[in-house]
Structure formats: structure tokens, C-alpha cells
Amino acid sequence: METATERVVFYQLSRKFVHRGHDVPAKSQQLLHYTLAIGHHIGIIDCFSAQLEMPMEGFRNWLSHMPKGEARRKLEGILRYGEIEISIAHTGLLREAFDAGAGTMSDAESDWTARLSQMLQLIDDEPTIYLMVKRSR
């Protein structure tokens, strides 16, 4: 059941660190990068910062402007599962859906789209960055 205070929050990866890390010799830097890529399975901790927040009702309205298809289905995962991850595999897909719905969005929805588009650009520029999107009360 949805409450009036329920929100959707977009968290962006802000940094990673090695939980049991030691100084890494220069000749092992490639191994460190591989380790960061495979993540928490081997002691890497991802740190996120909230970048965009919207009320659940606003999120639902925002989604209604996007055409049916893979991008909309991806974002609707928040409603079904309470959480999704947005990675480099989703950036182009989401941009296309935002462009298709842009003409019918309110000012607030257009602002959310612009802010999320900036985050998607960061992912395109650095593919190890990703977003976690969660329902929050």
C-alpha cells in the first residue's frame, strides 16, 4: 500500500573503496581496477549519494508520459520490486523515452528529466558509475 510520504530516490555511485584494502603496487593497478569492477563479492564497498527525489505520485505521473516499451518497463521496476539499478546498458534507452515524452511533461517532470539526463551522461562518461533507485518512506 502506497503512503502519502512514499518517495522515489535516485542514488548515484559517488565512490568505491576496498574494505580490506592495502596499498596496491603500480604493477598491480590493473588487478585493482578489475576488483573494483566485480564489486562487493570481494570486499568492495560502494558509496551512494542521493541526487534526485520525487513523491511516488509524481513518479507515476512522470512515467505516464513515457511510451510503453523497455525504458518504461525498466523504471516501472521500482513499483514492482521497490528498487532498480540503472547502468550503462540503460542510458540510451532511457534518453529515447525521455525525448518521446518531453512535450507533455510538467515543469517539475521536465526538471526531473533534465537532472536524470545529467546523471545518465555521467554514466556514459564513466561506465563504472551507476544509479540505484529505491522506494523510500
DSSP file (Angstrom, degrees, kcal/mol; ACC not computed):
  #  RESIDUE AA STRUCTURE BP1 BP2  ACC     N-H-->O    O-->H-N    N-H-->O    O-->H-N    TCO  KAPPA ALPHA  PHI   PSI    X-CA   Y-CA   Z-CA
    1    1 A M              0   0    0      0, 0.0     2,-0.3     0, 0.0     0, 0.0   0.000 360.0 360.0 360.0 134.4    0.0    0.0    0.0
    2    2 A E        -     0   0    0      4,-0.0     2,-0.3     2,-0.0     0, 0.0  -0.621 360.0-154.1 -85.3 137.9    1.3    3.4   -1.0
    3    3 A T    >   -     0   0    0     -2,-0.3     3,-1.4     1,-0.1    53,-0.2  -0.736  27.7-113.3-108.8 161.9    1.5    6.2    1.6
    4    4 A A  T 3  S+     0   0    0     -2,-0.3    53,-0.1     1,-0.3    52,-0.1   0.764 117.7  49.9 -63.2 -25.5    1.4   10.0    1.1
    5    5 A T  T 3  S+     0   0    0     50,-0.1    -1,-0.3    51,-0.1     2,-0.1   0.473  81.1 121.5 -93.7  -1.5    5.0   10.2    2.2
    6    6 A E    <   +     0   0    0     -3,-1.4    50,-2.4    49,-0.1    51,-0.3  -0.392  40.9 179.9 -67.0 139.0    6.3    7.5   -0.1
    7    7 A R  E     -AB  55 136A   0    129,-3.4   129,-2.8    48,-0.3     2,-0.5  -0.857  30.2-127.4-135.1 164.7    9.1    8.7   -2.4
    8    8 A V  E     -AB  54 135A   0     46,-2.9    46,-2.2    -2,-0.3     2,-0.5  -0.983  27.7-166.0-114.7 128.6   11.4    7.6   -5.2
    9    9 A V  E     -AB  53 134A   0    125,-2.7   125,-2.4    -2,-0.5     2,-0.6  -0.966  11.6-151.9-122.1 129.7   15.0    8.4   -4.6
   10   10 A F  E     -AB  52 133A   0     42,-3.3    41,-3.1    -2,-0.5    42,-1.3  -0.892  16.2-166.8 -99.1 116.1   17.8    8.2   -7.2
   11   11 A Y  E     -AB  50 132A   0    121,-3.5   121,-2.4    -2,-0.6     2,-0.4  -0.875   4.9-153.0-105.2 135.3   21.2    7.4   -5.7
   12   12 A Q  E     -AB  49 131A   0     37,-2.7    37,-2.0    -2,-0.4     2,-0.2  -0.890  26.5-107.9-109.4 138.0   24.4    7.8   -7.7
   13   13 A L  E     +A   48   0A   0    117,-2.4    35,-0.3    -2,-0.4     3,-0.1  -0.454  39.6 175.2 -58.9 123.9   27.5    5.9   -7.0
   14   14 A S  E     -     0   0A   0     33,-3.5     2,-0.3     1,-0.4    34,-0.2   0.712  57.7 -19.7-107.3 -28.1   29.9    8.5   -5.5
   15   15 A R  E     -A   47   0A   0     32,-1.5    32,-3.0     2,-0.0    -1,-0.4  -0.975  50.5-141.7-169.7 164.5   32.9    6.4   -4.7
   16   16 A K  E     -A   46   0A   0     -2,-0.3     2,-0.3    30,-0.2    30,-0.2  -0.961  17.9-176.5-129.6 149.0   34.2    2.9   -4.0
   17   17 A F  E     -A   45   0A   0     28,-1.8    28,-2.9    -2,-0.3     2,-0.7  -0.993  31.0-112.0-145.2 157.7   36.7    1.7   -1.5
   18   18 A V  E >   -A   44   0A   0     -2,-0.3     3,-1.6    26,-0.2    26,-0.2  -0.775  20.5-153.6 -90.0 117.7   38.3   -1.6   -0.7
   19   19 A H  T 3  S+     0   0    0     24,-3.4    -1,-0.2    -2,-0.7    25,-0.1   0.882  98.3  25.7 -59.0 -41.8   37.1   -2.7    2.8
   20   20 A R  T 3  S+     0   0    0     23,-0.3    -1,-0.3    -3,-0.1    24,-0.1  -0.124  97.8 157.2-111.5  34.7   40.3   -4.7    3.4
   21   21 A G    <   -     0   0    0     -3,-1.6     2,-0.3    22,-0.2    22,-0.0  -0.186  21.0-176.6 -70.3 152.7   42.5   -2.6    1.1
   22   22 A H        -     0   0    0      0, 0.0     2,-0.1     0, 0.0    -4,-0.1  -0.861  48.0 -69.6-132.3 166.5   46.2   -2.2    1.3
   23   23 A D        -     0   0    0     -2,-0.3     0, 0.0     1,-0.1     0, 0.0  -0.434  53.6-139.2 -60.2 132.8   48.5   -0.1   -0.8
   24   24 A V        -     0   0    0     -2,-0.1     5,-0.1     2,-0.0    -1,-0.1  -0.854  12.6-123.8-101.9 123.1   48.5   -1.5   -4.3
   25   25 A P    >   -     0   0    0      0, 0.0     3,-2.1     0, 0.0     4,-0.2  -0.277  26.7-112.0 -60.4 150.6   51.8   -1.7   -6.1
   26   26 A A  G >  S+     0   0    0      1,-0.3     3,-1.5     2,-0.2     4,-0.3   0.859 117.0  57.4 -53.7 -40.3   51.9    0.1   -9.5
   27   27 A K  G 3  S+     0   0    0      1,-0.3    -1,-0.3     2,-0.1     3,-0.2   0.627 106.7  50.8 -70.2  -9.8   52.2   -3.2  -11.4
   28   28 A S  G <> S+     0   0    0     -3,-2.1     4,-1.8     1,-0.1     3,-0.4   0.303  75.5 104.4-106.8   7.5   49.0   -4.5   -9.7
   29   29 A Q  H <> S+     0   0    0     -3,-1.5     4,-2.4     1,-0.2     5,-0.2   0.870  77.4  56.7 -58.3 -38.4   46.8   -1.5  -10.6
   30   30 A Q  H  > S+     0   0    0     -4,-0.3     4,-2.1     1,-0.2    -1,-0.2   0.900 105.9  50.9 -61.2 -39.8   45.0   -3.4  -13.3
   31   31 A L  H  > S+     0   0    0     -3,-0.4     4,-2.6     2,-0.2    -1,-0.2   0.897 107.8  53.0 -62.8 -40.8   44.1   -6.1  -10.8
   32   32 A L  H  X S+     0   0    0     -4,-1.8     4,-2.5     2,-0.2    -2,-0.2   0.924 108.4  49.8 -61.6 -43.9   42.7   -3.4   -8.5
   33   33 A H  H  X S+     0   0    0     -4,-2.4     4,-1.7     1,-0.2    -1,-0.2   0.898 111.4  48.7 -62.6 -40.0   40.5   -2.0  -11.3
   34   34 A Y  H  X S+     0   0    0     -4,-2.1     4,-1.8     2,-0.2    -1,-0.2   0.915 110.0  52.6 -63.4 -42.8   39.2   -5.5  -12.1
   35   35 A T  H  X S+     0   0    0     -4,-2.6     4,-1.2     1,-0.2    -2,-0.2   0.915 108.0  50.2 -59.5 -44.8   38.5   -5.9   -8.4
   36   36 A L  H  < S+     0   0    0     -4,-2.5    -1,-0.2     1,-0.2    -2,-0.2   0.870 107.8  55.5 -61.7 -35.8   36.5   -2.7   -8.3
   37   37 A A  H  < S+     0   0    0     -4,-1.7    -1,-0.2     1,-0.2    -2,-0.2   0.862 107.9  46.0 -67.7 -35.9   34.5   -3.8  -11.3
   38   38 A I  H >< S-     0   0    0     -4,-1.8     3,-0.8     1,-0.2    -1,-0.2   0.602  98.3-178.4 -89.2  -9.3   33.4   -7.1   -9.7
   39   39 A G  G ><> +     0   0    0     -4,-1.2     3,-2.0     1,-0.2     5,-1.0  -0.144  43.0  14.2  75.0-141.9   32.5   -5.3   -6.5
   40   40 A H  G > 5S+     0   0    0      1,-0.3     3,-1.3     3,-0.2    -1,-0.2   0.611 104.2  81.1 -62.9 -15.7   31.1   -6.3   -3.2
   41   41 A H  G < 5S+     0   0    0     -3,-0.8    -1,-0.3     1,-0.3    -2,-0.1   0.766 104.8  32.1 -61.7 -23.2   31.8  -10.0   -3.7
   42   42 A I  G < 5S-     0   0    0     -3,-2.0    -1,-0.3    -7,-0.2    -2,-0.2   0.048 133.9 -74.2-126.4  27.2   35.4   -9.4   -2.7
   43   43 A G  T < 5S+     0   0    0     -3,-1.3   -24,-3.4     1,-0.3     2,-0.5   0.627  81.1 140.5  97.8  14.4   35.2   -6.6   -0.2
   44   44 A I  E   < -A   18   0A   0     -5,-1.0     2,-0.5   -26,-0.2    -1,-0.3  -0.780  35.8-155.6 -90.2 132.4   34.5   -3.5   -2.3
   45   45 A I  E     -A   17   0A   0    -28,-2.9   -28,-1.8    -2,-0.5     2,-0.4  -0.934   3.2-148.6-111.2 126.6   32.0   -1.1   -0.7
   46   46 A D  E     -A   16   0A   0     -2,-0.5     2,-0.5   -30,-0.2   -30,-0.2  -0.783   8.3-155.0 -93.1 134.4   30.0    1.2   -3.0
   47   47 A C  E     -A   15   0A   0    -32,-3.0   -33,-3.5    -2,-0.4   -32,-1.5  -0.941  12.5-167.9-112.1 130.2   29.0    4.6   -1.5
   48   48 A F  E     -A   13   0A   0     -2,-0.5     2,-0.4   -35,-0.3   -35,-0.2  -0.816  10.3-158.2-116.4 153.5   26.0    6.4   -2.9
   49   49 A S  E     -A   12   0A   0    -37,-2.0   -37,-2.7    -2,-0.3     2,-0.3  -0.998  30.0-111.1-130.0 139.6   24.6    9.9   -2.5
   50   50 A A  E     +A   11   0A   0     -2,-0.4   -39,-0.2   -39,-0.2     3,-0.1  -0.500  40.8 166.4 -68.0 128.2   21.0   10.9   -3.1
   51   51 A Q  E     +     0   0A   0    -41,-3.1     2,-0.3     1,-0.4   -40,-0.2   0.626  61.8  20.9-117.2 -23.5   20.8   13.0   -6.3
   52   52 A L  E     -A   10   0A   0    -42,-1.3   -42,-3.3     2,-0.0     2,-0.4  -0.981  59.0-179.9-153.1 134.4   17.1   13.2   -7.1
   53   53 A E  E     +A    9   0A   0     -2,-0.3   -44,-0.2   -44,-0.2   -46,-0.0  -0.998   6.0 169.4-138.7 140.1   14.0   12.6   -5.1
   54   54 A M  E     -A    8   0A   0    -46,-2.2   -46,-2.9    -2,-0.4     2,-0.1  -0.991  39.3 -96.6-146.9 152.4   10.3   12.8   -6.0
   55   55 A P  E  >  -A    7   0A   0      0, 0.0     4,-2.4     0, 0.0   -48,-0.3  -0.388  36.9-118.1 -66.6 149.9    7.0   11.9   -4.5
   56   56 A M  H  > S+     0   0    0    -50,-2.4     4,-2.6     1,-0.2     5,-0.2   0.892 115.1  52.8 -56.5 -43.2    5.6    8.5   -5.6
   57   57 A E  H  > S+     0   0    0    -51,-0.3     4,-2.2     1,-0.2    -1,-0.2   0.914 109.8  48.9 -61.2 -42.1    2.5   10.1   -7.1
   58   58 A G  H  > S+     0   0    0      2,-0.2     4,-2.6     1,-0.2    -1,-0.2   0.888 109.2  53.2 -63.2 -39.3    4.8   12.4   -9.2
   59   59 A F  H  X S+     0   0    0     -4,-2.4     4,-2.6     2,-0.2    -2,-0.2   0.931 108.7  49.2 -60.5 -46.4    6.9    9.4  -10.2
   60   60 A R  H  X S+     0   0    0     -4,-2.6     4,-1.5     1,-0.2    -2,-0.2   0.914 112.7  47.4 -60.9 -42.9    3.8    7.6  -11.5
   61   61 A N  H  X S+     0   0    0     -4,-2.2     4,-0.5     2,-0.2    -1,-0.2   0.913 110.5  52.6 -64.0 -42.1    2.6   10.7  -13.4
   62   62 A W  H >< S+     0   0    0     -4,-2.6     3,-1.3     1,-0.2     4,-0.3   0.913 107.5  52.1 -59.1 -45.1    6.1   11.2  -14.9
   63   63 A L  H >< S+     0   0    0     -4,-2.6     3,-1.9     1,-0.3    -1,-0.2   0.848  97.3  67.4 -60.0 -34.4    6.1    7.6  -16.1
   64   64 A S  H 3< S+     0   0    0     -4,-1.5    -1,-0.3     1,-0.3    -2,-0.2   0.699  94.1  58.9 -63.9 -17.9    2.8    8.1  -17.8
   65   65 A H  T << S+     0   0    0     -3,-1.3    -1,-0.3    -4,-0.5    -2,-0.2   0.605  90.2  87.5 -84.2 -12.4    4.5   10.5  -20.3
   66   66 A M  S <  S-     0   0    0     -3,-1.9    32,-0.1    -4,-0.3     3,-0.1  -0.657  86.0-109.9 -90.7 142.3    6.9    7.8  -21.5
   67   67 A P        -     0   0    0      0, 0.0     5,-0.5     0, 0.0    -1,-0.1  -0.320  40.7 -95.0 -66.4 151.6    6.0    5.5  -24.3
   68   68 A K  S    S+     0   0    0      4,-0.1     2,-0.3     3,-0.1     3,-0.1  -0.411  81.6  85.4 -62.7 142.0    5.3    1.8  -23.5
   69   69 A G  S  > S-     0   0    0      1,-0.1     4,-2.6    -3,-0.1     5,-0.2  -0.961  91.8 -42.6 153.1-169.0    8.5   -0.2  -24.0
   70   70 A E  H  > S+     0   0    0     -2,-0.3     4,-2.3     1,-0.2     5,-0.1   0.857 126.9  50.9 -62.2 -41.0   11.7   -1.3  -22.4
   71   71 A A  H  > S+     0   0    0      2,-0.2     4,-2.1     1,-0.2    -1,-0.2   0.941 113.6  44.3 -65.4 -46.8   12.7    2.0  -20.8
   72   72 A R  H  > S+     0   0    0     -5,-0.5     4,-2.5     1,-0.2    -2,-0.2   0.920 112.7  52.6 -63.0 -43.0    9.3    2.5  -19.2
   73   73 A R  H  X S+     0   0    0     -4,-2.6     4,-0.7     1,-0.2    -1,-0.2   0.895 107.2  53.8 -59.5 -39.7    9.3   -1.2  -18.1
   74   74 A K  H >< S+     0   0    0     -4,-2.3     3,-1.1     1,-0.2     4,-0.3   0.953 112.1  42.7 -59.7 -50.7   12.7   -0.6  -16.5
   75   75 A L  H >< S+     0   0    0     -4,-2.1     3,-1.7     1,-0.3     4,-0.4   0.835 105.8  62.8 -67.7 -32.2   11.5    2.3  -14.4
   76   76 A E  H >X S+     0   0    0     -4,-2.5     4,-1.6     1,-0.3     3,-0.9   0.681  82.8  82.1 -65.6 -16.0    8.3    0.5  -13.5
   77   77 A G  H <X>S+     0   0    0     -3,-1.1     4,-3.5    -4,-0.7     5,-0.7   0.789  81.0  64.2 -57.1 -27.6   10.5   -2.0  -11.8
   78   78 A I  H <>5S+     0   0    0     -3,-1.7     4,-1.2    -4,-0.3    -1,-0.3   0.894 103.4  46.7 -62.8 -39.0   10.6    0.4   -8.9
   79   79 A L  H <45S+     0   0    0     -3,-0.9    -2,-0.2    -4,-0.4    -1,-0.2   0.875 120.8  37.6 -70.2 -37.5    6.9   -0.1   -8.4
   80   80 A R  H  <5S+     0   0    0     -4,-1.6    -2,-0.2     1,-0.1    -3,-0.2   0.906 134.4  18.0 -80.3 -44.5    7.1   -3.9   -8.7
   81   81 A Y  H  <5S-     0   0    0     -4,-3.5    -3,-0.2    -5,-0.2    -2,-0.2   0.589  91.5-125.2-109.8 -14.3   10.4   -4.6   -6.8
   82   82 A G  S  <<S+     0   0    0     -4,-1.2    53,-2.3    -5,-0.7     2,-0.3   0.375  86.5  48.5  85.4  -5.9   11.0   -1.4   -4.8
   83   83 A E  E     +C  134   0A   0     -6,-0.6     2,-0.3    51,-0.2    51,-0.2  -0.955  56.5 177.4-165.7 140.5   14.5   -1.0   -6.3
   84   84 A I  E     -C  133   0A   0     49,-2.3    49,-2.8    -2,-0.3     2,-0.4  -0.949  21.8-133.0-140.0 164.3   16.3   -0.9   -9.6
   85   85 A E  E     -C  132   0A   0     -2,-0.3     2,-0.5    47,-0.2    47,-0.2  -0.969  13.0-157.6-116.7 136.1   19.8   -0.4  -10.9
   86   86 A I  E     +C  131   0A   0     45,-2.6    45,-2.7    -2,-0.4     2,-0.2  -0.968  24.5 163.0-114.6 122.2   20.5    1.9  -13.9
   87   87 A S    >>  -     0   0    0     -2,-0.5     3,-2.3    43,-0.2     4,-0.6  -0.585  57.3 -74.2-125.4-173.7   23.8    1.2  -15.6
   88   88 A I  G >4 S+     0   0    0     39,-0.4     3,-0.5     1,-0.3     4,-0.5   0.772 124.1  66.8 -55.4 -28.3   25.5    2.0  -19.0
   89   89 A A  G 34 S+     0   0    0      1,-0.2    -1,-0.3     2,-0.1     4,-0.2   0.676 105.7  41.8 -68.0 -16.2   23.2   -0.6  -20.6
   90   90 A H  G <> S+     0   0    0     -3,-2.3     4,-2.5     2,-0.1     5,-0.2   0.554  86.9  90.0-108.2 -10.4   20.1    1.6  -19.9
   91   91 A T  H <X S+     0   0    0     -4,-0.6     4,-2.3    -3,-0.5     5,-0.2   0.920  92.0  40.7 -62.9 -49.5   21.3    5.2  -20.7
   92   92 A G  H  > S+     0   0    0     -4,-0.5     4,-2.2     1,-0.2    -1,-0.2   0.907 115.0  52.8 -64.8 -41.4   20.4    5.4  -24.4
   93   93 A L  H  > S+     0   0    0     -4,-0.2     4,-1.6     1,-0.2    -1,-0.2   0.915 111.7  45.3 -58.9 -46.4   17.1    3.6  -23.9
   94   94 A L  H  X S+     0   0    0     -4,-2.5     4,-2.5     1,-0.2    -1,-0.2   0.899 109.7  54.5 -68.1 -40.8   16.0    6.0  -21.1
   95   95 A R  H  X S+     0   0    0     -4,-2.3     4,-2.6    -5,-0.2    -1,-0.2   0.911 106.8  51.8 -59.2 -42.6   17.1    9.1  -23.1
   96   96 A E  H  X S+     0   0    0     -4,-2.2     4,-2.1     1,-0.2    -1,-0.2   0.910 110.8  47.6 -60.4 -42.7   14.9    8.0  -26.0
   97   97 A A  H  X S+     0   0    0     -4,-1.6     4,-1.5     2,-0.2    -1,-0.2   0.891 111.6  50.3 -67.0 -39.5   11.9    7.5  -23.7
   98   98 A F  H  X S+     0   0    0     -4,-2.5     4,-1.0     1,-0.2    -2,-0.2   0.923 110.7  49.8 -63.5 -43.5   12.5   10.9  -22.1
   99   99 A D  H  < S+     0   0    0     -4,-2.6     3,-0.5     1,-0.2     4,-0.4   0.898 108.8  52.7 -61.7 -40.7   12.7   12.6  -25.5
  100  100 A A  H  < S+     0   0    0     -4,-2.1    -1,-0.2     1,-0.2     3,-0.2   0.830 118.1  35.8 -65.8 -32.5    9.5   10.9  -26.7
  101  101 A G  H >< S+     0   0    0     -4,-1.5     3,-1.6    -3,-0.2     4,-0.4   0.475  88.0 100.3 -99.3  -2.2    7.6   12.2  -23.6
  102  102 A A  G >< S+     0   0    0     -4,-1.0     3,-1.2    -3,-0.5    -1,-0.2   0.827  74.5  59.3 -57.4 -38.8    9.2   15.6  -23.2
  103  103 A G  G 3  S+     0   0    0     -4,-0.4    -1,-0.3     1,-0.2    -2,-0.1   0.662 108.5  44.1 -68.0 -16.0    6.5   17.7  -24.9
  104  104 A T  G <  S+     0   0    0     -3,-1.6    -1,-0.2   -39,-0.1    -2,-0.2   0.390  88.7 111.0-109.5   2.5    3.8   16.6  -22.4
  105  105 A M    <   -     0   0    0     -3,-1.2   -43,-0.0    -4,-0.4    -3,-0.0  -0.468  65.2-120.7 -83.5 149.1    5.7   16.9  -19.1
  106  106 A S     >  -     0   0    0     -2,-0.2     4,-2.6     1,-0.1     5,-0.2  -0.222  37.7 -97.7 -71.1 172.6    5.0   19.4  -16.4
  107  107 A D  H  > S+     0   0    0      2,-0.2     4,-2.1     1,-0.2     5,-0.1   0.913 126.5  49.0 -60.4 -42.9    7.8   21.8  -15.3
  108  108 A A  H  > S+     0   0    0      2,-0.2     4,-2.4     1,-0.2    -1,-0.2   0.924 112.2  48.0 -63.5 -44.3    8.6   19.6  -12.4
  109  109 A E  H  > S+     0   0    0      1,-0.2     4,-2.4     2,-0.2    -2,-0.2   0.884 110.6  51.6 -65.0 -38.4    8.7   16.5  -14.6
  110  110 A S  H  X S+     0   0    0     -4,-2.6     4,-2.4     2,-0.2    -1,-0.2   0.882 109.5  50.7 -64.3 -37.5   10.9   18.3  -17.1
  111  111 A D  H  X S+     0   0    0     -4,-2.1     4,-2.5     2,-0.2    -2,-0.2   0.918 109.9  49.2 -65.5 -43.7   13.3   19.2  -14.3
  112  112 A W  H  X S+     0   0    0     -4,-2.4     4,-2.7     1,-0.2     5,-0.2   0.912 111.6  50.4 -60.6 -41.9   13.5   15.6  -13.1
  113  113 A T  H  X S+     0   0    0     -4,-2.4     4,-2.5     2,-0.2    -2,-0.2   0.920 110.8  48.2 -62.9 -44.3   14.2   14.5  -16.7
  114  114 A A  H  X S+     0   0    0     -4,-2.4     4,-1.7     2,-0.2    -2,-0.2   0.912 113.3  47.4 -63.6 -42.5   16.9   17.1  -17.1
  115  115 A R  H  X S+     0   0    0     -4,-2.5     4,-1.6     2,-0.2    -2,-0.2   0.911 113.9  46.5 -66.7 -41.9   18.5   16.1  -13.8
  116  116 A L  H  X S+     0   0    0     -4,-2.7     4,-2.4     1,-0.2    -2,-0.2   0.880 108.3  56.9 -67.5 -36.6   18.4   12.4  -14.6
  117  117 A S  H  X S+     0   0    0     -4,-2.5     4,-2.0    -5,-0.2    -1,-0.2   0.876 104.6  52.8 -61.2 -37.3   19.7   13.0  -18.0
  118  118 A Q  H  X S+     0   0    0     -4,-1.7     4,-1.8     2,-0.2    -1,-0.2   0.907 109.2  48.8 -63.4 -41.5   22.8   14.7  -16.4
  119  119 A M  H  X S+     0   0    0     -4,-1.6     4,-1.7     1,-0.2    -2,-0.2   0.889 109.2  52.7 -65.9 -38.0   23.3   11.6  -14.3
  120  120 A L  H  X S+     0   0    0     -4,-2.4     4,-2.4     1,-0.2    -1,-0.2   0.879 106.1  54.1 -64.3 -36.8   23.0    9.4  -17.4
  121  121 A Q  H  X S+     0   0    0     -4,-2.0     4,-2.3     1,-0.2    -1,-0.2   0.894 104.9  53.7 -64.3 -38.8   25.6   11.5  -19.1
  122  122 A L  H  X S+     0   0    0     -4,-1.8     4,-2.1     2,-0.2    -1,-0.2   0.893 108.5  49.9 -60.8 -39.1   28.0   10.9  -16.2
  123  123 A I  H  < S+     0   0    0     -4,-1.7     6,-0.2     2,-0.2    -2,-0.2   0.916 109.6  50.5 -65.5 -42.7   27.4    7.1  -16.6
  124  124 A D  H  < S+     0   0    0     -4,-2.4    -2,-0.2     1,-0.2    -1,-0.2   0.887 113.2  46.5 -60.9 -37.9   28.2    7.4  -20.3
  125  125 A D  H  < S+     0   0    0     -4,-2.3    -1,-0.2     1,-0.3    -2,-0.2   0.828 130.7  20.1 -73.5 -32.2   31.4    9.3  -19.5
  126  126 A E  S >< S-     0   0    0     -4,-2.1     3,-2.5    -5,-0.2    -1,-0.3  -0.787  70.3-165.3-140.5  91.9   32.4    6.8  -16.8
  127  127 A P  T 3  S+     0   0    0      0, 0.0   -39,-0.4     0, 0.0    -4,-0.1   0.595  82.9  70.1 -60.9 -12.9   30.7    3.4  -17.2
  128  128 A T  T 3  S+     0   0    0    -41,-0.1     2,-0.3   -40,-0.1    -5,-0.1   0.656  83.0  89.5 -78.7 -11.9   31.6    2.2  -13.7
  129  129 A I    <   +     0   0    0     -3,-2.5     2,-0.3    -6,-0.2   -41,-0.2  -0.609  57.0 165.0 -77.9 142.7   29.2    4.8  -12.3
  130  130 A Y        -     0   0    0     -2,-0.3  -117,-2.4   -43,-0.1     2,-0.4  -0.951  29.3-120.4-149.8 170.6   25.6    3.6  -11.9
  131  131 A L  E     -BC  12  86A   0    -45,-2.7   -45,-2.6    -2,-0.3     2,-0.5  -0.896   8.4-156.5-116.1 143.3   22.4    4.5  -10.1
  132  132 A M  E     -BC  11  85A   0   -121,-2.4  -121,-3.5    -2,-0.4     2,-0.5  -0.985  14.0-163.6-112.2 131.2   20.3    2.7   -7.5
  133  133 A V  E     +BC  10  84A   0    -49,-2.8   -49,-2.3    -2,-0.5     2,-0.3  -0.970  14.7 176.1-119.8 127.0   16.7    3.8   -7.5
  134  134 A K  E     -BC   9  83A   0   -125,-2.4  -125,-2.7    -2,-0.5     2,-0.3  -0.941  34.4-118.6-135.3 150.4   14.6    3.0   -4.4
  135  135 A R  E     -B    8   0A   0    -53,-2.3     2,-0.4    -2,-0.3  -127,-0.2  -0.660  40.3-173.2 -76.0 141.2   11.2    3.4   -2.9
  136  136 A S  E      B    7   0A   0   -129,-2.8  -129,-3.4    -2,-0.3   -80,-0.1  -0.994 360.0 360.0-141.1 146.1   11.5    5.2    0.4
  137  137 A R              0   0    0     -2,-0.4    -1,-0.1  -131,-0.2  -132,-0.1   0.372 360.0 360.0-107.2 360.0    9.1    6.1    3.1
